[in-house]
Amino acid sequence: MAKLAVINRGEKRRKMVAKYSKKRAELMAVVSDQSRSLEERFEARLKVQALPRNASPVRLRNRCLLTGRPRGVFRKFGLGRGKLRDFVMQGEVPGMIKASW
């Protein structure tokens, strides 16, 4: 189980990314628009850099919803490999069975 502080930090980052996503998208559209002047694009780049670090979606980490494990997380289920295996063995995930060959 991951420390509660680490899980809470991730949730705080998710909220901040959601809060600044619209502003970041607008600024990045200006930065990538080749028809705008170089000075205007440079100003937009400075504004993007002035946003909080945790507002960047790159800083998010997928974690297991039950345990908080950061690695081995299946996006489709939102669970770590260990918990997903437990649910599959109990037959709670439809369509998934233990492999045998």
Backbone torsions as a table, in degrees:
resi	resn	phi	psi	omega
1	MET	NA	130.0	178.6
2	ALA	-72.6	154.3	178.8
3	LYS	-63.4	144.1	-177.5
4	LEU	-62.4	-34.5	179.6
5	ALA	-63.5	-37.4	-179.9
6	VAL	-69.0	-40.9	178.7
7	ILE	-65.0	-43.7	179.0
8	ASN	-64.4	-36.4	178.1
9	ARG	-62.9	-40.7	178.1
10	GLY	-63.6	-40.7	178.0
11	GLU	-65.5	-39.2	178.0
12	LYS	-62.6	-40.0	177.7
13	ARG	-65.6	-40.2	179.0
14	ARG	-60.6	-41.3	178.2
15	LYS	-64.3	-41.6	-178.8
16	MET	-67.9	-38.3	177.2
17	VAL	-62.0	-43.2	179.1
18	ALA	-64.6	-38.2	-178.0
19	LYS	-65.0	-41.8	-174.7
20	TYR	-99.7	3.8	-174.2
21	SER	-62.6	-41.3	-178.7
22	LYS	-66.1	-46.2	-179.8
23	LYS	-63.7	-42.1	179.3
24	ARG	-63.5	-41.1	180.0
25	ALA	-64.5	-41.1	178.3
26	GLU	-63.6	-45.0	-179.8
27	LEU	-66.2	-40.1	179.9
28	MET	-68.4	-29.1	175.0
29	ALA	-66.3	-39.0	177.4
30	VAL	-66.8	-42.5	-178.4
31	VAL	-62.6	-40.7	-176.1
32	SER	-86.2	-5.9	-179.8
33	ASP	-79.8	109.6	-176.9
34	GLN	-71.7	-18.4	-178.0
35	SER	-78.1	-15.1	179.5
36	ARG	-81.3	161.6	-178.8
37	SER	-70.7	158.5	-178.5
38	LEU	-64.9	-37.5	179.8
39	GLU	-65.9	-41.7	-179.8
40	GLU	-64.8	-41.3	178.1
41	ARG	-66.4	-37.1	178.5
42	PHE	-65.9	-41.1	177.1
43	GLU	-62.1	-41.4	178.7
44	ALA	-64.4	-38.2	178.6
45	ARG	-63.9	-39.7	177.8
46	LEU	-65.0	-37.7	178.5
47	LYS	-67.4	-36.9	176.9
48	VAL	-64.4	-41.0	-179.6
49	GLN	-68.9	-24.2	-179.8
50	ALA	-79.5	-14.2	177.6
51	LEU	-66.0	155.8	178.5
52	PRO	-60.7	147.2	-179.8
53	ARG	-59.1	-40.9	-177.1
54	ASN	-73.5	-0.7	176.4
55	ALA	-84.0	-6.3	179.8
56	SER	-84.3	130.2	-179.2
57	PRO	-67.2	-15.8	179.3
58	VAL	-66.2	-25.8	-176.5
59	ARG	-82.3	-1.8	178.2
60	LEU	-78.2	150.4	179.4
61	ARG	-132.0	127.9	175.8
62	ASN	-70.6	132.1	179.6
63	ARG	-131.3	153.1	175.7
64	CYS	-62.8	135.2	-178.9
65	LEU	-68.3	-27.5	-177.1
66	LEU	-91.9	-44.1	-173.3
67	THR	-106.4	-21.4	-177.2
68	GLY	85.1	7.2	-178.9
69	ARG	-62.6	131.5	-175.3
70	PRO	-85.7	-19.8	-176.1
71	ARG	-114.0	154.7	178.1
72	GLY	69.8	37.1	-177.7
73	VAL	-101.6	127.8	177.1
74	PHE	-87.8	120.4	-176.8
75	ARG	-60.5	-40.2	-175.5
76	LYS	-59.7	-35.2	-176.7
77	PHE	-105.9	-22.1	-177.2
78	GLY	73.5	20.3	-177.9
79	LEU	-120.5	151.0	173.2
80	GLY	-71.5	162.1	-175.4
81	ARG	-61.2	-35.4	-179.8
82	GLY	-66.8	-48.4	179.8
83	LYS	-68.4	-36.4	177.5
84	LEU	-62.7	-41.1	178.7
85	ARG	-62.7	-41.8	178.3
86	ASP	-60.4	-44.6	-179.3
87	PHE	-66.7	-38.1	179.0
88	VAL	-65.7	-41.8	-179.9
89	MET	-64.9	-29.7	177.7
90	GLN	-83.3	-6.7	178.9
91	GLY	79.3	22.7	-177.4
92	GLU	-91.3	-5.2	177.6
93	VAL	-110.8	108.6	-176.7
94	PRO	-66.3	136.8	176.3
95	GLY	89.5	-10.0	179.4
96	MET	-107.1	131.9	178.0
97	ILE	-133.4	163.8	176.9
98	LYS	-67.8	134.2	-179.0
99	ALA	-73.2	139.7	174.0
100	SER	-148.6	132.2	-180.0
101	TRP	-145.1	NA	NA
